[in-house]
Amino acid sequence: MNWNAVCDLKAILPGTGVCALVGERQVAIFRPYADEQVFALDNIDPPFAGASVLSRGLIAEHDGELWVASPLKKQRFRLRDGVCYESTERSIQSYPARVVGQQVEVQI
């Protein structure tokens, strides 16, 4: 697996996500706070809607964990590992993400 440069950190407003094409995968990259913490998940919500929408989801904290709620059907996916809150069988892929300098990188 290689680290892939995706975008400048400042391109992701705190509390939001963006979508990036990494190789042939759509990856949703989230920046919950104004610091350098970033998370990466599959952008496609295949377990429920099959649409490329997770990067537009709402970030929320629940029981000490960060989640993103799909904008279509509101299922929640944990940012650190892609586990689906409503049904673990419908979890999605997560990817290591980091900031080097001011560049966001995802490992795929």
C-alpha positions, -999 to +999 in steps of 0.1 A: +000+000+000+013+035-009+007+069+006-011+091-020-012+129-018-048+140-020-051+178-012-039+206+010-053+205+045-068+240+041-089+226+012-110+207+039-129+231+062-131+219+098-162+199+104-166+188+068-154+162+043-143+161+007-142+134-019-110+124-037-103+099-065-074+079-053-064+054-080-098+041-090-114+045-055-137+073-044-125+082-009-142+105+016-118+124+037-130+141+069-115+168+091-137+170+122-118+198+140-095+227+131-064+206+139-046+181+116-066+151+125-081+135+093-100+103+085-106+084+053-135+061+043-150+047+012-172+075-003-197+051-017-225+040+006-232+006-010-248-010+021-278+013+019-281+036-011-253+027-034-245+064-040-213+083-038-224+106-009-206+100+023-182+129+019-213+152+022-224+135+055-227+152+088-199+146+114-211+140+149-197+127+182-215+099+200-203+079+230-168+094+227-165+084+190-166+104+158-192+093+132-204+105+098-241+102+090-249+094+054-269+123+039-294+100+022-305+074+048-287+088+079-269+055+088-238+063+108-202+051+101-174+054+126-146+076+112-117+056+127-127+022+112-158+025+090-180+004+114-217+010+108-236+019+140-269+005+129-256-028+115-219-039+117-225-062+087-229-031+066-196-015+076-174+001+050-136+003+043-115+028+061-080+039+051-050+053+070-049+091+066-023+116+077-011+152+072+025+157+061+035+193+061+001+207+050-006+179+025-033+153+033-023+117+023-043+085+022-028+050+022-043+026-003 
